[in-house]
Amino acid sequence: MDADHAGLVVAAQAGDERAREELIAAYLPLLYNIVGRALSGHADVDDVVQETLLRVVRDLPALRSPESFRSWLVSIALRQISTHRHRLGVFADRTVVIDEAYRIPDGRAEPQDTAILRLHVSDERRQVVEAGRWLDPDHRVLLSLWWQEGAGSLSRDDLAAATGLTAAHVGVRLQRMREQLDLSRTIVSALNTDPRCPGLDEAVAGWDGLPASVWRKRIARHTRDCPACAPATTERIPAELLLLRVAPLAVPVGLLAALVAKGLLPGTALSGAGAASVAAGGGSLHGSLAAKLSAVTAHPLLSLAAGAVLVTGATATYAVWPEPAPRAPAVTAAPTAPPRVSPSAAASPAPAVVPPGPQSLESVEDPALYLTYADDFATLGRVDASTSAQTRQRATFTVVGGLADARCVTFRAADGRYLRHRDLRLRLSADDGSELFREDATFCPQPGSVAGSVTLHAHNYPGSALHHRDGGVWLDGDNGTRAFADQASFLVRGAWA
């Protein structure tokens, strides 16, 4: 990141609105391309971009290293992408009768497919972009980051800092993603062959035509052993060369309008971009920044990517996951019995309780499983009198007053590290003395799903609670189900060690 942008960060932290607007305008194209490609052009891309920018503005004063702004912004974007995917998963799980309606495709074409059709690119380039839709969600996010790295917008160090991994580990994960991408390219090529292999037709019998991991594996089993479906991979053009020739996604006028309505860009941003002027308060963009926005929104794909969005005045809709203010916990003795809360009793929950000193946290959903950790990541593990001393020690944390708020709590492990959230996942980390660390390591208890239990809400993301899923403990928004409530609730027990 150049010195001018570091200067903008410092000025924006000091309250300079013009500096903040220039900073957002400078990084909006990068952010939109990361989110847009990671979510494969989902209709909620604009909302996720807005949520990311609102969090950036809110948390910017706590950023200690202005030169790390780019990787910091990307890390926030990754959190919002993960949260969005989780919400969609919850929605899909709760959708029964309206499954068919849920699968109705978005009326706006996916930006990647639109770009391909508009630019008349080669078959291989079309295949590699279509193959991206067959990737697992985590690999799709990595593809989005790798795409930007190849374009020179991100460095490998940026990827490492944003994901909380070492550069070497990032390289390993990218290699796994590329292997799955190559496999997906073979699948796309086989499916598009005319006439198609009869054996492949048998393999995809009953397929609904939507890319999915289960069908990727099933089709791959056929293509792996079928000489007709397995192309000569040695003749393929490397994916990175093909992707770099696909045009970047254009920032839609509708998104600019929403950012103007939120006060994140001045009203002249749209007129500077050659679109309809939207009245809003604030100053004007610096000429070079207005030209930059004009360039990204004047892209030939604009009318297709924007979906002919109409804006009236400064009106724009924006949905955000609710984040209620955290309650101050009461410090009293820990309960020993977990009677279920009746609907009438749930209306007046008892105060949340996490006493200071050595404590262990038992899962409400899975009794006998306790909050513990493996390497650097928190998880749930079985603990009883017969388990090893080390296992019992790892399930014991010293509860102290919250590092960022004494009304809340912080958990310290026996090795001196602290529980903190990063990239939406709970992990152990040494105290680096930063304000961000103190915020990430502070959790505010609220009443859990059974009497005497607690949920632990992040101090800096109070609408999100620690939630056990996918083998780890994550920071997720409540979806309103009893299953989520139990998975996010803990009983405070006496120390195992």
C-alpha positions as CSV (number, residue, x, y, z in Angstrom):
1,M,0.0,0.0,0.0
2,D,1.5,3.4,-1.0
3,A,2.2,6.2,1.4
4,D,-0.6,8.4,0.1
5,H,-3.2,5.7,1.2
6,A,-1.5,5.3,4.6
7,G,-1.9,9.1,4.9
8,L,-5.6,8.9,4.0
9,V,-6.0,6.2,6.7
10,V,-4.4,8.5,9.4
11,A,-6.5,11.4,8.2
12,A,-9.7,9.4,8.2
13,Q,-9.0,8.1,11.7
14,A,-8.7,11.7,12.8
15,G,-12.2,12.4,11.5
16,D,-11.5,13.8,8.0
17,E,-14.6,12.9,6.0
18,R,-13.0,13.7,2.7
19,A,-10.1,11.4,3.4
20,R,-12.6,8.6,4.4
21,E,-14.5,9.1,1.2
22,E,-11.3,9.0,-0.9
23,L,-10.2,5.8,0.9
24,I,-13.5,4.1,0.2
25,A,-13.5,5.2,-3.4
26,A,-9.9,3.9,-3.9
27,Y,-10.7,0.4,-2.5
28,L,-14.3,-0.1,-3.6
29,P,-13.4,-1.8,-6.9
30,L,-11.1,-4.2,-5.2
31,L,-13.6,-5.0,-2.5
32,Y,-16.5,-5.4,-5.0
33,N,-14.5,-7.8,-7.1
34,I,-13.5,-9.9,-4.1
35,V,-17.0,-10.2,-2.8
36,G,-18.7,-10.5,-6.2
37,R,-16.5,-13.4,-7.3
38,A,-16.5,-15.1,-3.9
39,L,-20.3,-15.1,-3.9
40,S,-20.6,-15.9,-7.6
41,G,-22.7,-12.8,-8.3
42,H,-25.3,-13.6,-5.7
43,A,-28.0,-11.0,-5.4
44,D,-26.8,-10.0,-1.9
45,V,-23.3,-9.0,-3.1
46,D,-24.1,-5.3,-2.8
47,D,-25.4,-5.8,0.8
48,V,-22.2,-7.6,1.8
49,V,-20.1,-4.9,0.4
50,Q,-22.1,-2.3,2.3
51,E,-21.8,-4.3,5.5
52,T,-18.1,-4.6,5.1
53,L,-17.6,-0.8,4.5
54,L,-19.8,0.1,7.5
55,R,-17.7,-2.1,9.7
56,V,-14.5,-0.6,8.2
57,V,-15.7,2.9,9.0
58,R,-16.8,1.8,12.5
59,D,-13.6,0.0,13.4
60,L,-11.1,2.3,11.6
61,P,-10.1,4.3,14.7
62,A,-8.9,1.0,16.3
63,L,-6.5,0.2,13.4
64,R,-3.0,0.5,14.7
65,S,-1.1,0.1,11.5
66,P,-2.3,2.4,8.7
67,E,0.0,0.6,6.2
68,S,-1.9,-2.6,6.8
69,F,-5.3,-1.1,5.8
70,R,-5.6,-3.2,2.6
71,S,-5.2,-6.6,4.3
72,W,-7.3,-5.4,7.2
73,L,-10.2,-4.5,4.9
74,V,-9.9,-7.8,3.1
75,S,-10.0,-9.7,6.4
76,I,-13.3,-7.9,7.3
77,A,-14.7,-8.7,3.8
78,L,-13.9,-12.4,4.4
79,R,-15.8,-12.3,7.7
80,Q,-18.8,-10.8,6.0
81,I,-18.6,-13.4,3.2
82,S,-18.5,-16.2,5.8
83,T,-21.4,-14.7,7.8
84,H,-23.5,-14.4,4.6
85,R,-22.8,-18.0,3.6
86,H,-23.8,-19.2,7.0
87,R,-27.1,-17.2,6.8
88,L,-27.9,-18.7,3.5
89,G,-27.2,-22.2,4.9
90,V,-29.6,-21.5,7.7
91,F,-32.2,-20.3,5.4
92,A,-31.8,-23.3,3.2
93,D,-32.1,-25.6,6.2
94,R,-35.4,-23.9,7.2
95,T,-36.8,-23.9,3.7
96,V,-39.1,-26.9,3.1
97,V,-42.3,-26.0,1.2
98,I,-40.8,-23.3,-0.9
99,D,-37.7,-25.1,-2.1
100,E,-38.7,-24.6,-5.7
101,A,-39.1,-20.9,-5.2
102,Y,-35.8,-20.6,-3.4
103,R,-34.1,-22.1,-6.5
104,I,-35.5,-19.5,-8.9
105,P,-32.4,-17.9,-10.4
106,D,-31.7,-14.3,-9.8
107,G,-33.0,-12.2,-12.7
108,R,-29.7,-10.5,-12.9
109,A,-27.1,-12.6,-14.8
110,E,-24.0,-13.6,-12.9
111,P,-21.2,-11.1,-13.7
112,Q,-18.8,-13.8,-14.7
113,D,-21.2,-15.4,-17.2
114,T,-22.2,-12.0,-18.5
115,A,-18.6,-11.0,-19.1
116,I,-17.9,-14.2,-21.0
117,L,-20.9,-13.8,-23.3
118,R,-20.2,-10.1,-23.9
119,L,-16.5,-10.4,-24.6
120,H,-16.7,-13.5,-26.8
121,V,-13.9,-15.2,-25.0
122,S,-12.4,-18.5,-25.9
123,D,-13.9,-21.9,-24.8
124,E,-11.1,-22.4,-22.3
125,R,-11.7,-19.1,-20.7
126,R,-15.4,-19.7,-20.5
127,Q,-14.7,-23.1,-19.0
128,V,-12.4,-21.9,-16.3
129,V,-14.9,-19.3,-15.1
130,E,-17.7,-21.8,-15.2
131,A,-15.5,-24.2,-13.2
132,G,-15.3,-21.7,-10.4
133,R,-18.9,-22.3,-9.7
134,W,-18.1,-25.9,-9.0
135,L,-15.7,-25.1,-6.2
136,D,-16.5,-25.5,-2.5
137,P,-17.4,-22.2,-0.9
138,D,-14.1,-21.8,0.9
139,H,-12.2,-22.5,-2.3
140,R,-14.4,-20.0,-4.2
141,V,-13.3,-17.3,-1.7
142,L,-9.6,-18.4,-2.2
143,L,-10.1,-18.2,-6.0
144,S,-11.4,-14.6,-5.6
145,L,-8.3,-13.7,-3.6
146,W,-6.0,-15.5,-6.0
147,W,-7.6,-13.7,-8.9
148,Q,-6.8,-10.3,-7.3
149,E,-3.3,-11.5,-6.5
150,G,-2.7,-12.4,-10.1
151,A,-4.0,-9.0,-11.2
152,G,-1.6,-7.3,-8.8
153,S,-4.2,-5.8,-6.5
154,L,-3.2,-8.0,-3.6
155,S,0.2,-9.5,-2.5
156,R,0.8,-12.9,-0.9
157,D,1.5,-11.1,2.3
158,D,-1.9,-9.4,2.1
159,L,-3.5,-12.8,1.7
160,A,-1.6,-14.1,4.7
161,A,-2.5,-11.2,6.9
162,A,-6.2,-11.2,5.8
163,T,-6.6,-14.9,6.5
164,G,-4.5,-15.1,9.6
165,L,-2.2,-17.7,8.1
166,T,1.4,-17.9,7.2
167,A,2.4,-17.2,3.5
168,A,3.5,-20.9,3.3
169,H,0.1,-22.1,4.5
170,V,-1.7,-19.8,2.1
171,G,0.3,-21.3,-0.7
172,V,-0.8,-24.8,0.4
173,R,-4.4,-23.8,0.5
174,L,-4.2,-22.1,-2.9
175,Q,-2.6,-25.3,-4.4
176,R,-5.6,-27.4,-3.1
177,M,-8.0,-24.8,-4.6
178,R,-6.2,-25.0,-7.9
179,E,-6.4,-28.8,-7.9
180,Q,-10.1,-28.6,-7.4
181,L,-10.4,-25.9,-10.1
182,D,-8.5,-28.2,-12.5
183,L,-10.9,-31.0,-11.7
184,S,-13.8,-28.7,-12.2
185,R,-12.5,-27.6,-15.6
186,T,-12.5,-31.3,-16.6
187,I,-16.1,-31.6,-15.5
188,V,-17.2,-28.5,-17.3
189,S,-15.4,-29.6,-20.5
190,A,-17.1,-33.1,-20.3
191,L,-20.5,-31.7,-19.7
192,N,-20.2,-29.3,-22.6
193,T,-19.0,-31.9,-25.1
194,D,-21.4,-32.4,-28.0
195,P,-22.4,-35.2,-28.3
196,R,-21.9,-36.0,-24.7
197,C,-20.4,-39.3,-23.5
198,P,-23.3,-41.9,-22.9
199,G,-21.6,-43.0,-19.7
200,L,-21.6,-39.4,-18.4
201,D,-25.3,-39.1,-19.2
202,E,-25.9,-42.1,-17.0
203,A,-23.7,-40.7,-14.3
204,V,-25.7,-37.4,-14.2
205,A,-29.2,-39.0,-14.3
206,G,-31.3,-37.1,-11.8
207,W,-29.0,-34.1,-11.7
208,D,-30.8,-30.8,-11.4
209,G,-28.2,-28.9,-13.3
210,L,-26.9,-26.9,-10.4
211,P,-23.2,-27.2,-9.4
212,A,-22.8,-29.0,-6.1
213,S,-20.0,-30.8,-4.3
214,V,-21.8,-34.2,-4.3
215,W,-22.2,-34.0,-8.1
216,R,-18.7,-32.8,-8.6
217,K,-17.4,-35.9,-6.9
218,R,-19.8,-38.2,-8.7
219,I,-19.0,-36.8,-12.1
220,A,-15.3,-36.8,-11.3
221,R,-15.4,-40.5,-10.7
222,H,-16.6,-41.0,-14.2
223,T,-14.3,-38.6,-15.9
224,R,-11.3,-40.0,-14.1
225,D,-11.7,-43.4,-15.8
226,C,-13.3,-42.3,-19.1
227,P,-10.8,-41.6,-22.0
228,A,-13.5,-39.7,-23.8
229,C,-14.2,-37.3,-21.0
230,A,-10.7,-36.7,-19.7
231,P,-9.0,-34.1,-21.9
232,A,-5.3,-33.8,-22.4
233,T,-4.5,-31.5,-19.5
234,T,-1.0,-30.9,-20.7
235,E,-2.5,-28.8,-23.5
236,R,-4.5,-26.6,-21.2
237,I,-3.7,-22.9,-20.8
238,P,-2.9,-22.2,-17.1
239,A,-5.9,-21.0,-15.2
240,E,-4.2,-17.8,-14.0
241,L,-3.5,-16.7,-17.6
242,L,-7.2,-17.3,-18.5
243,L,-8.6,-15.5,-15.5
244,L,-6.5,-12.4,-16.0
245,R,-8.1,-12.0,-19.4
246,V,-11.6,-11.9,-17.9
247,A,-12.7,-8.3,-17.4
248,P,-13.0,-7.1,-13.8
249,L,-16.4,-6.7,-12.3
250,A,-17.8,-3.2,-12.6
251,V,-19.2,-1.4,-9.5
252,P,-23.0,-1.0,-10.1
253,V,-24.6,2.4,-10.0
254,G,-27.1,1.0,-7.5
255,L,-24.3,0.2,-5.1
256,L,-22.9,3.7,-5.4
257,A,-26.3,5.1,-4.8
258,A,-26.6,3.0,-1.6
259,L,-23.2,4.2,-0.4
260,V,-24.2,7.8,-1.0
261,A,-27.4,7.3,1.0
262,K,-25.3,5.8,3.8
263,G,-23.0,8.8,3.8
264,L,-20.0,6.7,2.8
265,L,-19.6,8.6,-0.5
266,P,-20.5,12.2,-1.4
267,G,-23.6,12.9,-3.6
268,T,-21.4,13.9,-6.5
269,A,-19.9,10.4,-6.7
270,L,-22.6,9.2,-9.1
271,S,-22.6,12.3,-11.3
272,G,-18.8,11.9,-11.4
273,A,-19.3,8.3,-12.6
274,G,-21.5,9.4,-15.5
275,A,-24.7,8.2,-13.8
276,A,-27.8,9.9,-12.5
277,S,-27.1,12.4,-9.8
278,V,-28.2,11.4,-6.3
279,A,-28.7,14.2,-3.8
280,A,-27.0,13.7,-0.5
281,G,-25.1,15.7,2.0
282,G,-21.3,16.0,2.1
283,G,-18.6,17.5,0.0
284,S,-17.4,16.4,-3.4
285,L,-14.9,13.8,-4.5
286,H,-11.4,14.8,-5.5
287,G,-11.2,14.9,-9.3
288,S,-8.8,11.9,-9.5
289,L,-11.1,9.8,-7.3
290,A,-14.2,10.8,-9.3
291,A,-12.4,9.8,-12.5
292,K,-11.5,6.4,-10.9
293,L,-15.1,5.8,-10.1
294,S,-16.1,6.9,-13.5
295,A,-13.7,4.4,-15.0
296,V,-15.0,1.4,-13.0
297,T,-18.7,2.2,-13.5
298,A,-18.4,3.1,-17.2
299,H,-17.3,-0.5,-17.9
300,P,-19.2,-2.1,-20.8
301,L,-20.7,-4.6,-18.4
302,L,-22.2,-1.9,-16.3
303,S,-25.8,-2.1,-17.6
304,L,-25.7,-5.9,-17.1
305,A,-24.0,-6.0,-13.8
306,A,-26.2,-3.2,-12.4
307,G,-29.4,-4.8,-13.6
308,A,-30.9,-1.5,-14.6
309,V,-31.2,-0.3,-11.0
310,L,-33.4,2.8,-10.6
311,V,-32.6,5.3,-7.9
312,T,-35.1,7.9,-6.7
313,G,-33.5,10.8,-4.9
314,A,-31.1,9.5,-2.2
315,T,-33.3,6.4,-1.4
316,A,-31.6,3.1,-1.2
317,T,-32.5,-0.1,0.7
318,Y,-30.0,-1.8,3.0
319,A,-30.5,-4.8,5.3
320,V,-28.1,-5.5,8.1
321,W,-27.9,-8.3,10.6
322,P,-29.2,-7.0,14.0
323,E,-26.6,-6.3,16.6
324,P,-28.3,-5.6,20.0
325,A,-26.3,-3.9,22.6
326,P,-24.6,-6.3,25.1
327,R,-25.9,-6.6,28.6
328,A,-23.6,-6.2,31.5
329,P,-23.1,-9.6,33.2
330,A,-23.8,-10.2,36.8
331,V,-21.0,-12.0,38.7
332,T,-22.5,-14.5,41.1
333,A,-22.1,-18.2,41.9
334,A,-22.3,-20.6,38.9
335,P,-25.3,-22.9,38.7
336,T,-24.9,-26.7,38.9
337,A,-28.2,-28.0,37.3
338,P,-29.4,-27.3,33.7
339,P,-33.2,-27.4,33.9
340,R,-34.8,-26.5,30.5
341,V,-36.4,-23.1,30.2
342,S,-40.1,-23.2,29.7
343,P,-41.7,-20.7,27.3
344,S,-43.1,-18.7,30.2
345,A,-39.8,-18.6,32.1
346,A,-37.9,-17.6,29.0
347,A,-39.6,-14.2,29.0
348,S,-37.7,-13.2,32.1
349,P,-34.3,-14.8,31.9
350,A,-32.0,-14.8,34.9
351,P,-28.9,-12.7,34.7
352,A,-26.0,-14.2,32.8
353,V,-23.3,-15.5,35.1
354,V,-19.6,-16.1,34.5
355,P,-17.7,-16.0,37.8
356,P,-14.1,-14.9,37.9
357,G,-11.3,-17.4,38.5
358,P,-10.7,-20.9,37.0
359,Q,-13.8,-22.2,35.1
360,S,-14.8,-24.8,32.5
361,L,-17.6,-24.3,30.0
362,E,-19.9,-27.2,29.2
363,S,-21.9,-27.3,26.0
364,V,-25.7,-27.2,26.5
365,E,-26.2,-29.1,23.2
366,D,-23.7,-31.8,24.0
367,P,-23.3,-32.4,27.7
368,A,-19.9,-33.7,28.7
369,L,-18.3,-31.7,25.8
370,Y,-16.3,-28.7,27.1
371,L,-14.8,-25.7,25.5
372,T,-11.1,-26.6,24.8
373,Y,-8.6,-26.1,22.1
374,A,-6.4,-28.0,19.6
375,D,-3.2,-26.1,18.6
376,D,-4.4,-22.5,18.0
377,F,-8.1,-23.1,17.5
378,A,-11.0,-23.5,20.0
379,T,-13.2,-26.5,19.8
380,L,-15.4,-28.8,22.0
381,G,-13.8,-31.9,23.5
382,R,-15.0,-34.7,25.8
383,V,-13.7,-34.3,29.4
384,D,-14.3,-36.4,32.4
385,A,-12.4,-37.8,35.4
386,S,-10.7,-40.4,33.3
387,T,-9.2,-38.0,30.7
388,S,-5.6,-36.9,30.9
389,A,-4.3,-34.0,33.0
390,Q,-3.4,-32.1,29.9
391,T,-6.9,-32.6,28.5
392,R,-8.5,-31.3,31.7
393,Q,-6.1,-28.4,31.8
394,R,-7.0,-27.4,28.2
395,A,-10.7,-27.3,29.2
396,T,-10.0,-24.9,32.1
397,F,-9.7,-21.2,31.6
398,T,-9.1,-18.4,34.1
399,V,-11.9,-15.8,33.8
400,V,-10.8,-12.2,34.3
401,G,-12.5,-8.9,33.8
402,G,-12.9,-8.0,30.1
403,L,-9.8,-6.4,28.6
404,A,-11.9,-4.0,26.7
405,D,-14.8,-3.7,29.1
406,A,-14.7,-4.7,32.8
407,R,-18.4,-5.5,32.8
408,C,-17.6,-8.4,30.4
409,V,-15.1,-11.2,30.6
410,T,-11.9,-12.5,29.1
411,F,-10.6,-16.1,29.1
412,R,-7.0,-16.9,29.7
413,A,-5.6,-20.4,29.0
414,A,-3.0,-22.2,31.3
415,D,-0.2,-21.4,28.8
416,G,-0.9,-17.6,29.1
417,R,-2.7,-17.2,25.8
418,Y,-6.2,-15.7,25.5
419,L,-9.3,-16.7,23.7
420,R,-10.1,-14.2,20.9
421,H,-12.0,-14.2,17.7
422,R,-10.4,-13.5,14.4
423,D,-11.8,-14.1,10.9
424,L,-15.0,-15.1,12.7
425,R,-13.3,-18.1,14.4
426,L,-12.4,-18.5,18.1
427,R,-8.7,-19.2,18.6
428,L,-5.9,-18.7,21.2
429,S,-3.5,-15.8,20.8
430,A,-0.9,-14.0,22.9
431,D,-1.7,-10.5,24.0
432,D,0.0,-8.1,21.5
433,G,-1.0,-5.1,23.4
434,S,-3.3,-3.7,20.7
435,E,-6.8,-2.2,21.2
436,L,-8.1,-4.6,18.6
437,F,-6.8,-7.6,20.5
438,R,-8.5,-6.4,23.7
439,E,-11.8,-6.0,21.8
440,D,-11.5,-9.4,20.2
441,A,-10.7,-11.1,23.5
442,T,-13.6,-9.6,25.4
443,F,-17.0,-11.4,25.5
444,C,-20.2,-10.2,27.1
445,P,-22.4,-13.0,28.7
446,Q,-26.1,-13.0,28.0
447,P,-28.7,-15.6,29.2
448,G,-28.5,-18.9,27.3
449,S,-31.1,-21.4,26.2
450,V,-31.4,-23.2,29.5
451,A,-31.6,-21.8,33.0
452,G,-28.2,-20.8,34.3
453,S,-26.5,-21.0,30.9
454,V,-24.8,-18.2,29.1
455,T,-24.1,-17.2,25.5
456,L,-20.9,-15.2,24.9
457,H,-21.3,-12.2,22.6
458,A,-18.3,-10.5,21.1
459,H,-17.8,-7.1,22.6
460,N,-17.0,-5.5,19.2
461,Y,-19.7,-7.5,17.4
462,P,-22.4,-7.7,20.0
463,G,-25.0,-9.2,17.7
464,S,-22.8,-12.3,17.2
465,A,-22.2,-15.1,19.7
466,L,-19.7,-18.0,20.0
467,H,-21.4,-20.9,18.2
468,H,-20.1,-24.5,17.9
469,R,-20.3,-25.8,14.3
470,D,-18.2,-27.5,11.7
471,G,-15.7,-28.8,14.3
472,G,-14.8,-25.4,15.6
473,V,-16.2,-22.4,17.6
474,W,-17.3,-19.5,15.4
475,L,-18.7,-16.0,15.7
476,D,-22.2,-16.2,14.2
477,G,-25.4,-14.2,14.2
478,D,-28.4,-15.8,15.9
479,N,-30.8,-17.4,13.3
480,G,-33.6,-17.7,15.8
481,T,-33.7,-21.5,16.1
482,R,-33.5,-23.5,19.3
483,A,-30.7,-25.6,17.7
484,F,-28.6,-22.5,17.3
485,A,-29.4,-21.3,20.9
486,D,-28.3,-24.7,22.3
487,Q,-25.1,-24.7,20.2
488,A,-24.2,-21.2,21.4
489,S,-25.0,-21.8,25.1
490,F,-22.6,-23.0,27.8
491,L,-23.0,-24.0,31.5
492,V,-20.2,-22.6,33.7
493,R,-18.8,-25.5,35.7
494,G,-16.0,-25.8,38.2
495,A,-12.5,-26.0,36.9
496,W,-11.3,-29.4,35.6
497,A,-7.7,-28.5,36.4
